[in-house]
Amino acid sequence: MNTVSEEWGMACPACGRDDSLDIAFEAWTRLTADGTDDSLPADSTHEWGEASACICSYCNWSGTVADTEIGEPA
């Protein structure tokens, strides 16, 4: 099993952990009378990139995905 840093080349620049990164992304959801349902849309893709907001849930660092890049994934 690969780590996030091995698979994605990313880790928190403050504490160095690679298992606590949360990324804000855009996704499709279905609007229903009761709210939203992420399991219903025909397009279930989601997107994020270098400018997406990112936080470390371990040390509370915040920045962008680009800030977490440590190099090319293996």
N, CA, C and O atoms as a Tripos MOL2 file, in Angstrom:
@<TRIPOS>MOLECULE
protein
  296   295    74     0     0
PROTEIN
NO_CHARGES

@<TRIPOS>ATOM
      1 N           0.8440   -1.1840    0.0000 N.3       1 MET1
      2 CA          0.0000    0.0000    0.0000 C.3       1 MET1
      3 C           0.8880    1.2460    0.0000 C.2       1 MET1
      4 O           1.7540    1.4050    0.8600 O.2       1 MET1
      5 N           0.6610    2.1130   -0.9630 N.am      2 ASN2
      6 CA          1.4420    3.3440   -1.0710 C.3       2 ASN2
      7 C           0.9340    4.4130   -0.1120 C.2       2 ASN2
      8 O          -0.2250    4.3980    0.3050 O.2       2 ASN2
      9 N           1.8160    5.3320    0.2260 N.am      3 THR3
     10 CA          1.4300    6.4890    1.0330 C.3       3 THR3
     11 C           1.0050    7.6120    0.0960 C.2       3 THR3
     12 O           1.2010    7.5190   -1.1160 O.2       3 THR3
     13 N           0.4290    8.6650    0.6480 N.am      4 VAL4
     14 CA          0.0340    9.8220   -0.1470 C.3       4 VAL4
     15 C           1.2620   10.4510   -0.8000 C.2       4 VAL4
     16 O           1.2150   10.8310   -1.9710 O.2       4 VAL4
     17 N           2.3490   10.5630   -0.0610 N.am      5 SER5
     18 CA          3.5530   11.1650   -0.6400 C.3       5 SER5
     19 C           4.1180   10.3030   -1.7590 C.2       5 SER5
     20 O           4.6410   10.8390   -2.7360 O.2       5 SER5
     21 N           4.0290    8.9950   -1.6460 N.am      6 GLU6
     22 CA          4.4950    8.1100   -2.7150 C.3       6 GLU6
     23 C           3.5740    8.1600   -3.9260 C.2       6 GLU6
     24 O           4.0450    8.1690   -5.0630 O.2       6 GLU6
     25 N           2.2770    8.1910   -3.6920 N.am      7 GLU7
     26 CA          1.2960    8.1410   -4.7730 C.3       7 GLU7
     27 C           1.0800    9.4940   -5.4420 C.2       7 GLU7
     28 O           0.9540    9.5680   -6.6640 O.2       7 GLU7
     29 N           1.0350   10.5700   -4.6430 N.am      8 TRP8
     30 CA          0.6740   11.8880   -5.1530 C.3       8 TRP8
     31 C           1.7960   12.9210   -5.0520 C.2       8 TRP8
     32 O           1.6850   13.9990   -5.6350 O.2       8 TRP8
     33 N           2.8630   12.6200   -4.3330 N.am      9 GLY9
     34 CA          3.9580   13.5790   -4.1730 C.3       9 GLY9
     35 C           3.5550   14.7770   -3.3320 C.2       9 GLY9
     36 O           3.9630   15.9060   -3.6090 O.2       9 GLY9
     37 N           2.7440   14.5260   -2.2940 N.am     10 MET10
     38 CA          2.2240   15.6050   -1.4590 C.3      10 MET10
     39 C           2.3750   15.2660    0.0210 C.2      10 MET10
     40 O           2.2350   14.1110    0.4250 O.2      10 MET10
     41 N           2.6630   16.2960    0.8240 N.am     11 ALA11
     42 CA          2.7050   16.1800    2.2830 C.3      11 ALA11
     43 C           2.5220   17.5780    2.8680 C.2      11 ALA11
     44 O           2.7510   18.5760    2.1840 O.2      11 ALA11
     45 N           2.1180   17.6480    4.1130 N.am     12 CYS12
     46 CA          1.9430   18.9320    4.7830 C.3      12 CYS12
     47 C           3.3010   19.6300    4.9010 C.2      12 CYS12
     48 O           4.2510   19.0340    5.4080 O.2      12 CYS12
     49 N           3.4100   20.8800    4.4420 N.am     13 PRO13
     50 CA          4.6850   21.5830    4.5380 C.3      13 PRO13
     51 C           5.0390   22.0000    5.9710 C.2      13 PRO13
     52 O           6.1920   22.3370    6.2390 O.2      13 PRO13
     53 N           4.0750   21.9830    6.8890 N.am     14 ALA14
     54 CA          4.3410   22.3890    8.2730 C.3      14 ALA14
     55 C           4.7950   21.2180    9.1380 C.2      14 ALA14
     56 O           5.8050   21.3170    9.8350 O.2      14 ALA14
     57 N           4.0490   20.0990    9.0970 N.am     15 CYS15
     58 CA          4.3750   18.9770    9.9830 C.3      15 CYS15
     59 C           4.9400   17.7700    9.2470 C.2      15 CYS15
     60 O           5.4730   16.8580    9.8780 O.2      15 CYS15
     61 N           4.8310   17.7520    7.9300 N.am     16 GLY16
     62 CA          5.3850   16.6600    7.1390 C.3      16 GLY16
     63 C           4.4920   15.4490    6.9760 C.2      16 GLY16
     64 O           4.8470   14.5210    6.2480 O.2      16 GLY16
     65 N           3.3400   15.4310    7.6340 N.am     17 ARG17
     66 CA          2.4330   14.2780    7.5120 C.3      17 ARG17
     67 C           1.8030   14.2600    6.1340 C.2      17 ARG17
     68 O           1.5300   15.3080    5.5500 O.2      17 ARG17
     69 N           1.5760   13.0680    5.6210 N.am     18 ASP18
     70 CA          0.9120   12.9480    4.3270 C.3      18 ASP18
     71 C          -0.4450   12.2580    4.4280 C.2      18 ASP18
     72 O          -1.0930   12.0150    3.4100 O.2      18 ASP18
     73 N          -0.8790   11.9430    5.6440 N.am     19 ASP19
     74 CA         -2.1440   11.2310    5.8220 C.3      19 ASP19
     75 C          -3.2480   12.0910    6.4300 C.2      19 ASP19
     76 O          -4.2720   11.5690    6.8720 O.2      19 ASP19
     77 N          -3.0420   13.4120    6.4530 N.am     20 SER20
     78 CA         -4.0230   14.2950    7.0940 C.3      20 SER20
     79 C          -4.4210   15.4730    6.2160 C.2      20 SER20
     80 O          -4.9390   16.4680    6.7220 O.2      20 SER20
     81 N          -4.1880   15.3790    4.9070 N.am     21 LEU21
     82 CA         -4.5170   16.4860    4.0060 C.3      21 LEU21
     83 C          -5.9760   16.4070    3.5720 C.2      21 LEU21
     84 O          -6.4300   15.3770    3.0740 O.2      21 LEU21
     85 N          -6.6990   17.4920    3.7630 N.am     22 ASP22
     86 CA         -8.0830   17.6190    3.3030 C.3      22 ASP22
     87 C          -8.1000   18.6530    2.1850 C.2      22 ASP22
     88 O          -7.5810   19.7580    2.3480 O.2      22 ASP22
     89 N          -8.7020   18.2930    1.0410 N.am     23 ILE23
     90 CA         -8.7150   19.1570   -0.1390 C.3      23 ILE23
     91 C         -10.1540   19.5480   -0.4630 C.2      23 ILE23
     92 O         -11.0470   18.7010   -0.4840 O.2      23 ILE23
     93 N         -10.3700   20.8430   -0.7170 N.am     24 ALA24
     94 CA        -11.6750   21.3190   -1.1800 C.3      24 ALA24
     95 C         -11.7680   21.0210   -2.6710 C.2      24 ALA24
     96 O         -10.8520   21.3430   -3.4280 O.2      24 ALA24
     97 N         -12.8690   20.4070   -3.0930 N.am     25 PHE25
     98 CA        -13.0150   20.0680   -4.5090 C.3      25 PHE25
     99 C         -14.4240   20.3670   -4.9930 C.2      25 PHE25
    100 O         -15.3460   20.5510   -4.1980 O.2      25 PHE25
    101 N         -14.5740   20.4130   -6.3140 N.am     26 GLU26
    102 CA        -15.8840   20.6130   -6.9280 C.3      26 GLU26
    103 C         -16.4340   19.2630   -7.3500 C.2      26 GLU26
    104 O         -15.7130   18.4270   -7.8950 O.2      26 GLU26
    105 N         -17.7230   19.0600   -7.0930 N.am     27 ALA27
    106 CA        -18.3670   17.7980   -7.4530 C.3      27 ALA27
    107 C         -19.8140   18.0670   -7.8280 C.2      27 ALA27
    108 O         -20.3850   19.0980   -7.4710 O.2      27 ALA27
    109 N         -20.3860   17.1400   -8.5380 N.am     28 TRP28
    110 CA        -21.8070   17.2050   -8.8700 C.3      28 TRP28
    111 C         -22.6230   16.5770   -7.7530 C.2      28 TRP28
    112 O         -22.1990   15.5960   -7.1410 O.2      28 TRP28
    113 N         -23.7940   17.1440   -7.4880 N.am     29 THR29
    114 CA        -24.7300   16.5740   -6.5300 C.3      29 THR29
    115 C         -26.1460   16.7910   -7.0650 C.2      29 THR29
    116 O         -26.3680   17.6990   -7.8650 O.2      29 THR29
    117 N         -27.0850   15.9870   -6.6430 N.am     30 ARG30
    118 CA        -28.4740   16.1180   -7.0730 C.3      30 ARG30
    119 C         -29.2410   16.9050   -6.0310 C.2      30 ARG30
    120 O         -29.2030   16.5720   -4.8460 O.2      30 ARG30
    121 N         -29.9350   17.9450   -6.4600 N.am     31 LEU31
    122 CA        -30.7890   18.7340   -5.5780 C.3      31 LEU31
    123 C         -32.1180   18.0050   -5.4250 C.2      31 LEU31
    124 O         -32.7660   17.6730   -6.4180 O.2      31 LEU31
    125 N         -32.5220   17.7580   -4.1870 N.am     32 THR32
    126 CA        -33.7830   17.0700   -3.9120 C.3      32 THR32
    127 C         -34.6160   17.9200   -2.9540 C.2      32 THR32
    128 O         -34.1320   18.9200   -2.4230 O.2      32 THR32
    129 N         -35.8500   17.5270   -2.7390 N.am     33 ALA33
    130 CA        -36.7280   18.2450   -1.8140 C.3      33 ALA33
    131 C         -36.1610   18.2300   -0.3900 C.2      33 ALA33
    132 O         -36.4280   19.1370    0.3980 O.2      33 ALA33
    133 N         -35.3770   17.1950   -0.0670 N.am     34 ASP34
    134 CA        -34.8150   17.0560    1.2730 C.3      34 ASP34
    135 C         -33.4120   17.6530    1.3990 C.2      34 ASP34
    136 O         -32.8360   17.6360    2.4880 O.2      34 ASP34
    137 N         -32.8550   18.1760    0.3120 N.am     35 GLY35
    138 CA        -31.5010   18.7280    0.3430 C.3      35 GLY35
    139 C         -30.7190   18.2860   -0.8800 C.2      35 GLY35
    140 O         -31.1560   18.5090   -2.0090 O.2      35 GLY35
    141 N         -29.5620   17.6580   -0.6700 N.am     36 THR36
    142 CA        -28.7520   17.1750   -1.7800 C.3      36 THR36
    143 C         -28.3940   15.7080   -1.5640 C.2      36 THR36
    144 O         -28.3560   15.2200   -0.4340 O.2      36 THR36
    145 N         -28.1300   15.0130   -2.6810 N.am     37 ASP37
    146 CA        -27.7550   13.6050   -2.6250 C.3      37 ASP37
    147 C         -26.6140   13.3780   -3.6080 C.2      37 ASP37
    148 O         -26.8080   13.4450   -4.8220 O.2      37 ASP37
    149 N         -25.4230   13.1080   -3.0780 N.am     38 ASP38
    150 CA        -24.2350   12.9350   -3.9070 C.3      38 ASP38
    151 C         -24.2240   11.6270   -4.6810 C.2      38 ASP38
    152 O         -23.3990   11.4630   -5.5800 O.2      38 ASP38
    153 N         -25.1080   10.6930   -4.3660 N.am     39 SER39
    154 CA        -25.1180    9.4000   -5.0490 C.3      39 SER39
    155 C         -26.0080    9.3830   -6.2900 C.2      39 SER39
    156 O         -26.0210    8.3840   -7.0090 O.2      39 SER39
    157 N         -26.7530   10.4550   -6.5650 N.am     40 LEU40
    158 CA        -27.7130   10.4530   -7.6610 C.3      40 LEU40
    159 C         -27.2640   11.0620   -8.9900 C.2      40 LEU40
    160 O         -27.8070   10.6640  -10.0200 O.2      40 LEU40
    161 N         -26.3200   11.9910   -9.0420 N.am     41 PRO41
    162 CA        -26.0270   12.6200  -10.3270 C.3      41 PRO41
    163 C         -25.4660   11.6400  -11.3560 C.2      41 PRO41
    164 O         -24.7650   10.6880  -11.0140 O.2      41 PRO41
    165 N         -25.7940   11.8990  -12.6310 N.am     42 ALA42
    166 CA        -25.2770   11.0660  -13.7230 C.3      42 ALA42
    167 C         -23.7600   11.2070  -13.8260 C.2      42 ALA42
    168 O         -23.0730   10.2460  -14.1710 O.2      42 ALA42
    169 N         -23.2390   12.3830  -13.5340 N.am     43 ASP43
    170 CA        -21.7980   12.6350  -13.5840 C.3      43 ASP43
    171 C         -21.2800   12.6530  -12.1520 C.2      43 ASP43
    172 O         -21.5660   13.5830  -11.3980 O.2      43 ASP43
    173 N         -20.5230   11.6320  -11.7780 N.am     44 SER44
    174 CA        -20.0410   11.5430  -10.4050 C.3      44 SER44
    175 C         -18.5760   11.9560  -10.2700 C.2      44 SER44
    176 O         -17.9350   11.6450   -9.2660 O.2      44 SER44
    177 N         -18.0430   12.6540  -11.2760 N.am     45 THR45
    178 CA        -16.6480   13.0750  -11.1890 C.3      45 THR45
    179 C         -16.4800   14.2020  -10.1830 C.2      45 THR45
    180 O         -17.4410   14.8810   -9.8210 O.2      45 THR45
    181 N         -15.2660   14.3860   -9.7460 N.am     46 HIS46
    182 CA        -14.9230   15.5140   -8.8950 C.3      46 HIS46
    183 C         -13.5830   16.0590   -9.3670 C.2      46 HIS46
    184 O         -12.7690   15.3280   -9.9300 O.2      46 HIS46
    185 N         -13.3600   17.3480   -9.1340 N.am     47 GLU47
    186 CA        -12.1580   17.9990   -9.6320 C.3      47 GLU47
    187 C         -11.4790   18.8210   -8.5500 C.2      47 GLU47
    188 O         -12.1350   19.4730   -7.7370 O.2      47 GLU47
    189 N         -10.1520   18.7800   -8.5550 N.am     48 TRP48
    190 CA         -9.3390   19.6420   -7.7090 C.3      48 TRP48
    191 C          -8.0230   19.8490   -8.4320 C.2      48 TRP48
    192 O          -7.6400   19.0510   -9.2880 O.2      48 TRP48
    193 N          -7.3360   20.9220   -8.0850 N.am     49 GLY49
    194 CA         -6.0850   21.2340   -8.7510 C.3      49 GLY49
    195 C          -5.1350   21.9660   -7.8230 C.2      49 GLY49
    196 O          -5.3740   22.0590   -6.6190 O.2      49 GLY49
    197 N          -4.0540   22.4850   -8.3920 N.am     50 GLU50
    198 CA         -3.0210   23.1430   -7.5930 C.3      50 GLU50
    199 C          -3.5330   24.3390   -6.8010 C.2      50 GLU50
    200 O          -2.9930   24.6520   -5.7400 O.2      50 GLU50
    201 N          -4.5740   25.0170   -7.3030 N.am     51 ALA51
    202 CA         -5.1070   26.1930   -6.6170 C.3      51 ALA51
    203 C          -6.1860   25.8480   -5.5870 C.2      51 ALA51
    204 O          -6.6780   26.7350   -4.8900 O.2      51 ALA51
    205 N          -6.5570   24.5680   -5.4850 N.am     52 SER52
    206 CA         -7.5920   24.1640   -4.5300 C.3      52 SER52
    207 C          -7.1160   24.3730   -3.0970 C.2      52 SER52
    208 O          -5.9460   24.1590   -2.7790 O.2      52 SER52
    209 N          -8.0320   24.7900   -2.2480 N.am     53 ALA53
    210 CA         -7.7180   24.9700   -0.8270 C.3      53 ALA53
    211 C          -7.3780   23.6200   -0.2050 C.2      53 ALA53
    212 O          -7.9510   22.5910   -0.5620 O.2      53 ALA53
    213 N          -6.4380   23.6480    0.7260 N.am     54 CYS54
    214 CA         -5.9840   22.4220    1.3810 C.3      54 CYS54
    215 C          -5.6660   22.7380    2.8340 C.2      54 CYS54
    216 O          -5.1030   23.7890    3.1420 O.2      54 CYS54
    217 N          -6.0300   21.8220    3.7260 N.am     55 ILE55
    218 CA         -5.6870   21.9670    5.1410 C.3      55 ILE55
    219 C          -5.1170   20.6540    5.6540 C.2      55 ILE55
    220 O          -5.3970   19.5850    5.1110 O.2      55 ILE55
    221 N          -4.3240   20.7470    6.6930 N.am     56 CYS56
    222 CA         -3.8370   19.5600    7.3910 C.3      56 CYS56
    223 C          -4.6760   19.4130    8.6550 C.2      56 CYS56
    224 O          -4.6410   20.2720    9.5360 O.2      56 CYS56
    225 N          -5.4180   18.3360    8.7330 N.am     57 SER57
    226 CA         -6.2760   18.1350    9.9030 C.3      57 SER57
    227 C          -5.4740   17.7400   11.1400 C.2      57 SER57
    228 O          -6.0320   17.6750   12.2360 O.2      57 SER57
    229 N          -4.1810   17.4750   10.9880 N.am     58 TYR58
    230 CA         -3.3400   17.1260   12.1290 C.3      58 TYR58
    231 C          -2.7940   18.3790   12.8250 C.2      58 TYR58
    232 O          -2.9010   18.5070   14.0450 O.2      58 TYR58
    233 N          -2.1990   19.3180   12.0370 N.am     59 CYS59
    234 CA         -1.5550   20.4820   12.6560 C.3      59 CYS59
    235 C          -2.2570   21.8100   12.3500 C.2      59 CYS59
    236 O          -1.8040   22.8640   12.7950 O.2      59 CYS59
    237 N          -3.3500   21.7640   11.5980 N.am     60 ASN60
    238 CA         -4.1560   22.9350   11.2490 C.3      60 ASN60
    239 C          -3.4990   23.8860   10.2590 C.2      60 ASN60
    240 O          -3.9470   25.0240   10.1190 O.2      60 ASN60
    241 N          -2.4420   23.4500    9.5640 N.am     61 TRP61
    242 CA         -1.8630   24.2580    8.4920 C.3      61 TRP61
    243 C          -2.9260   24.4420    7.4160 C.2      61 TRP61
    244 O          -3.7630   23.5610    7.2220 O.2      61 TRP61
    245 N          -2.9060   25.5740    6.7120 N.am     62 SER62
    246 CA         -3.8010   25.7700    5.5700 C.3      62 SER62
    247 C          -3.0570   26.4860    4.4570 C.2      62 SER62
    248 O          -2.1770   27.3100    4.7050 O.2      62 SER62
    249 N          -3.4200   26.1630    3.2500 N.am     63 GLY63
    250 CA         -2.8100   26.7470    2.0670 C.3      63 GLY63
    251 C          -3.4740   26.1820    0.8300 C.2      63 GLY63
    252 O          -4.6910   26.0000    0.8030 O.2      63 GLY63
    253 N          -2.6900   25.9050   -0.1880 N.am     64 THR64
    254 CA         -3.2180   25.3230   -1.4180 C.3      64 THR64
    255 C          -2.5380   23.9840   -1.6830 C.2      64 THR64
    256 O          -1.5240   23.6540   -1.0690 O.2      64 THR64
    257 N          -3.1090   23.2300   -2.6000 N.am     65 VAL65
    258 CA         -2.5250   21.9620   -2.9980 C.3      65 VAL65
    259 C          -1.0910   22.1680   -3.4790 C.2      65 VAL65
    260 O          -0.2140   21.3600   -3.1750 O.2      65 VAL65
    261 N          -0.8450   23.2410   -4.2260 N.am     66 ALA66
    262 CA          0.4970   23.5040   -4.7350 C.3      66 ALA66
    263 C           1.5170   23.6140   -3.5980 C.2      66 ALA66
    264 O           2.6790   23.2470   -3.7750 O.2      66 ALA66
    265 N           1.0990   24.1080   -2.4480 N.am     67 ASP67
    266 CA          2.0000   24.2410   -1.3070 C.3      67 ASP67
    267 C           2.4420   22.8930   -0.7300 C.2      67 ASP67
    268 O           3.4550   22.8190   -0.0350 O.2      67 ASP67
    269 N           1.6920   21.8360   -1.0130 N.am     68 THR68
    270 CA          1.9690   20.5270   -0.4280 C.3      68 THR68
    271 C           2.8720   19.6670   -1.3080 C.2      68 THR68
    272 O           3.2970   18.5910   -0.8860 O.2      68 THR68
    273 N           3.1670   20.1170   -2.5080 N.am     69 GLU69
    274 CA          3.9180   19.2890   -3.4470 C.3      69 GLU69
    275 C           5.3700   19.1350   -3.0070 C.2      69 GLU69
    276 O           6.0800   20.1180   -2.7950 O.2      69 GLU69
    277 N           5.7930   17.8780   -2.8760 N.am     70 ILE70
    278 CA          7.1650   17.5930   -2.4450 C.3      70 ILE70
    279 C           8.0050   17.0040   -3.5690 C.2      70 ILE70
    280 O           9.1970   16.7590   -3.3880 O.2      70 ILE70
    281 N           7.4080   16.7800   -4.7060 N.am     71 GLY71
    282 CA          8.1340   16.2090   -5.8280 C.3      71 GLY71
    283 C           7.2590   15.2800   -6.6310 C.2      71 GLY71
    284 O           6.0850   15.0820   -6.3170 O.2      71 GLY71
    285 N           7.8270   14.7240   -7.6450 N.am     72 GLU72
    286 CA          7.0950   13.8070   -8.5040 C.3      72 GLU72
    287 C           6.7700   12.5190   -7.7620 C.2      72 GLU72
    288 O           7.6140   11.9860   -7.0410 O.2      72 GLU72
    289 N           5.5460   12.0130   -7.9340 N.am     73 PRO73
    290 CA          5.2100   10.7330   -7.3210 C.3      73 PRO73
    291 C           6.0960    9.6340   -7.8960 C.2      73 PRO73
    292 O           6.5440    9.7090   -9.0400 O.2      73 PRO73
    293 N           6.3370    8.6140   -7.0780 N.am     74 ALA74
    294 CA          7.1830    7.4990   -7.5060 C.3      74 ALA74
    295 C           6.4870    6.6730   -8.5730 C.2      74 ALA74
    296 O           7.0480    5.6900   -9.0550 O.2      74 ALA74
@<TRIPOS>BOND
     1     1     2 1
     2     2     3 1
     3     3     4 2
     4     3     5 am
     5     5     6 1
     6     6     7 1
     7     7     8 2
     8     7     9 am
     9     9    10 1
    10    10    11 1
    11    11    12 2
    12    11    13 am
    13    13    14 1
    14    14    15 1
    15    15    16 2
    16    15    17 am
    17    17    18 1
    18    18    19 1
    19    19    20 2
    20    19    21 am
    21    21    22 1
    22    22    23 1
    23    23    24 2
    24    23    25 am
    25    25    26 1
    26    26    27 1
    27    27    28 2
    28    27    29 am
    29    29    30 1
    30    30    31 1
    31    31    32 2
    32    31    33 am
    33    33    34 1
    34    34    35 1
    35    35    36 2
    36    35    37 am
    37    37    38 1
    38    38    39 1
    39    39    40 2
    40    39    41 am
    41    41    42 1
    42    42    43 1
    43    43    44 2
    44    43    45 am
    45    45    46 1
    46    46    47 1
    47    47    48 2
    48    47    49 am
    49    49    50 1
    50    50    51 1
    51    51    52 2
    52    51    53 am
    53    53    54 1
    54    54    55 1
    55    55    56 2
    56    55    57 am
    57    57    58 1
    58    58    59 1
    59    59    60 2
    60    59    61 am
    61    61    62 1
    62    62    63 1
    63    63    64 2
    64    63    65 am
    65    65    66 1
    66    66    67 1
    67    67    68 2
    68    67    69 am
    69    69    70 1
    70    70    71 1
    71    71    72 2
    72    71    73 am
    73    73    74 1
    74    74    75 1
    75    75    76 2
    76    75    77 am
    77    77    78 1
    78    78    79 1
    79    79    80 2
    80    79    81 am
    81    81    82 1
    82    82    83 1
    83    83    84 2
    84    83    85 am
    85    85    86 1
    86    86    87 1
    87    87    88 2
    88    87    89 am
    89    89    90 1
    90    90    91 1
    91    91    92 2
    92    91    93 am
    93    93    94 1
    94    94    95 1
    95    95    96 2
    96    95    97 am
    97    97    98 1
    98    98    99 1
    99    99   100 2
   100    99   101 am
   101   101   102 1
   102   102   103 1
   103   103   104 2
   104   103   105 am
   105   105   106 1
   106   106   107 1
   107   107   108 2
   108   107   109 am
   109   109   110 1
   110   110   111 1
   111   111   112 2
   112   111   113 am
   113   113   114 1
   114   114   115 1
   115   115   116 2
   116   115   117 am
   117   117   118 1
   118   118   119 1
   119   119   120 2
   120   119   121 am
   121   121   122 1
   122   122   123 1
   123   123   124 2
   124   123   125 am
   125   125   126 1
   126   126   127 1
   127   127   128 2
   128   127   129 am
   129   129   130 1
   130   130   131 1
   131   131   132 2
   132   131   133 am
   133   133   134 1
   134   134   135 1
   135   135   136 2
   136   135   137 am
   137   137   138 1
   138   138   139 1
   139   139   140 2
   140   139   141 am
   141   141   142 1
   142   142   143 1
   143   143   144 2
   144   143   145 am
   145   145   146 1
   146   146   147 1
   147   147   148 2
   148   147   149 am
   149   149   150 1
   150   150   151 1
   151   151   152 2
   152   151   153 am
   153   153   154 1
   154   154   155 1
   155   155   156 2
   156   155   157 am
   157   157   158 1
   158   158   159 1
   159   159   160 2
   160   159   161 am
   161   161   162 1
   162   162   163 1
   163   163   164 2
   164   163   165 am
   165   165   166 1
   166   166   167 1
   167   167   168 2
   168   167   169 am
   169   169   170 1
   170   170   171 1
   171   171   172 2
   172   171   173 am
   173   173   174 1
   174   174   175 1
   175   175   176 2
   176   175   177 am
   177   177   178 1
   178   178   179 1
   179   179   180 2
   180   179   181 am
   181   181   182 1
   182   182   183 1
   183   183   184 2
   184   183   185 am
   185   185   186 1
   186   186   187 1
   187   187   188 2
   188   187   189 am
   189   189   190 1
   190   190   191 1
   191   191   192 2
   192   191   193 am
   193   193   194 1
   194   194   195 1
   195   195   196 2
   196   195   197 am
   197   197   198 1
   198   198   199 1
   199   199   200 2
   200   199   201 am
   201   201   202 1
   202   202   203 1
   203   203   204 2
   204   203   205 am
   205   205   206 1
   206   206   207 1
   207   207   208 2
   208   207   209 am
   209   209   210 1
   210   210   211 1
   211   211   212 2
   212   211   213 am
   213   213   214 1
   214   214   215 1
   215   215   216 2
   216   215   217 am
   217   217   218 1
   218   218   219 1
   219   219   220 2
   220   219   221 am
   221   221   222 1
   222   222   223 1
   223   223   224 2
   224   223   225 am
   225   225   226 1
   226   226   227 1
   227   227   228 2
   228   227   229 am
   229   229   230 1
   230   230   231 1
   231   231   232 2
   232   231   233 am
   233   233   234 1
   234   234   235 1
   235   235   236 2
   236   235   237 am
   237   237   238 1
   238   238   239 1
   239   239   240 2
   240   239   241 am
   241   241   242 1
   242   242   243 1
   243   243   244 2
   244   243   245 am
   245   245   246 1
   246   246   247 1
   247   247   248 2
   248   247   249 am
   249   249   250 1
   250   250   251 1
   251   251   252 2
   252   251   253 am
   253   253   254 1
   254   254   255 1
   255   255   256 2
   256   255   257 am
   257   257   258 1
   258   258   259 1
   259   259   260 2
   260   259   261 am
   261   261   262 1
   262   262   263 1
   263   263   264 2
   264   263   265 am
   265   265   266 1
   266   266   267 1
   267   267   268 2
   268   267   269 am
   269   269   270 1
   270   270   271 1
   271   271   272 2
   272   271   273 am
   273   273   274 1
   274   274   275 1
   275   275   276 2
   276   275   277 am
   277   277   278 1
   278   278   279 1
   279   279   280 2
   280   279   281 am
   281   281   282 1
   282   282   283 1
   283   283   284 2
   284   283   285 am
   285   285   286 1
   286   286   287 1
   287   287   288 2
   288   287   289 am
   289   289   290 1
   290   290   291 1
   291   291   292 2
   292   291   293 am
   293   293   294 1
   294   294   295 1
   295   295   296 2
@<TRIPOS>SUBSTRUCTURE
     1 MET1         2 RESIDUE 1 A MET
     2 ASN2         6 RESIDUE 1 A ASN
     3 THR3        10 RESIDUE 1 A THR
     4 VAL4        14 RESIDUE 1 A VAL
     5 SER5        18 RESIDUE 1 A SER
     6 GLU6        22 RESIDUE 1 A GLU
     7 GLU7        26 RESIDUE 1 A GLU
     8 TRP8        30 RESIDUE 1 A TRP
     9 GLY9        34 RESIDUE 1 A GLY
    10 MET10       38 RESIDUE 1 A MET
    11 ALA11       42 RESIDUE 1 A ALA
    12 CYS12       46 RESIDUE 1 A CYS
    13 PRO13       50 RESIDUE 1 A PRO
    14 ALA14       54 RESIDUE 1 A ALA
    15 CYS15       58 RESIDUE 1 A CYS
    16 GLY16       62 RESIDUE 1 A GLY
    17 ARG17       66 RESIDUE 1 A ARG
    18 ASP18       70 RESIDUE 1 A ASP
    19 ASP19       74 RESIDUE 1 A ASP
    20 SER20       78 RESIDUE 1 A SER
    21 LEU21       82 RESIDUE 1 A LEU
    22 ASP22       86 RESIDUE 1 A ASP
    23 ILE23       90 RESIDUE 1 A ILE
    24 ALA24       94 RESIDUE 1 A ALA
    25 PHE25       98 RESIDUE 1 A PHE
    26 GLU26      102 RESIDUE 1 A GLU
    27 ALA27      106 RESIDUE 1 A ALA
    28 TRP28      110 RESIDUE 1 A TRP
    29 THR29      114 RESIDUE 1 A THR
    30 ARG30      118 RESIDUE 1 A ARG
    31 LEU31      122 RESIDUE 1 A LEU
    32 THR32      126 RESIDUE 1 A THR
    33 ALA33      130 RESIDUE 1 A ALA
    34 ASP34      134 RESIDUE 1 A ASP
    35 GLY35      138 RESIDUE 1 A GLY
    36 THR36      142 RESIDUE 1 A THR
    37 ASP37      146 RESIDUE 1 A ASP
    38 ASP38      150 RESIDUE 1 A ASP
    39 SER39      154 RESIDUE 1 A SER
    40 LEU40      158 RESIDUE 1 A LEU
    41 PRO41      162 RESIDUE 1 A PRO
    42 ALA42      166 RESIDUE 1 A ALA
    43 ASP43      170 RESIDUE 1 A ASP
    44 SER44      174 RESIDUE 1 A SER
    45 THR45      178 RESIDUE 1 A THR
    46 HIS46      182 RESIDUE 1 A HIS
    47 GLU47      186 RESIDUE 1 A GLU
    48 TRP48      190 RESIDUE 1 A TRP
    49 GLY49      194 RESIDUE 1 A GLY
    50 GLU50      198 RESIDUE 1 A GLU
    51 ALA51      202 RESIDUE 1 A ALA
    52 SER52      206 RESIDUE 1 A SER
    53 ALA53      210 RESIDUE 1 A ALA
    54 CYS54      214 RESIDUE 1 A CYS
    55 ILE55      218 RESIDUE 1 A ILE
    56 CYS56      222 RESIDUE 1 A CYS
    57 SER57      226 RESIDUE 1 A SER
    58 TYR58      230 RESIDUE 1 A TYR
    59 CYS59      234 RESIDUE 1 A CYS
    60 ASN60      238 RESIDUE 1 A ASN
    61 TRP61      242 RESIDUE 1 A TRP
    62 SER62      246 RESIDUE 1 A SER
    63 GLY63      250 RESIDUE 1 A GLY
    64 THR64      254 RESIDUE 1 A THR
    65 VAL65      258 RESIDUE 1 A VAL
    66 ALA66      262 RESIDUE 1 A ALA
    67 ASP67      266 RESIDUE 1 A ASP
    68 THR68      270 RESIDUE 1 A THR
    69 GLU69      274 RESIDUE 1 A GLU
    70 ILE70      278 RESIDUE 1 A ILE
    71 GLY71      282 RESIDUE 1 A GLY
    72 GLU72      286 RESIDUE 1 A GLU
    73 PRO73      290 RESIDUE 1 A PRO
    74 ALA74      294 RESIDUE 1 A ALA
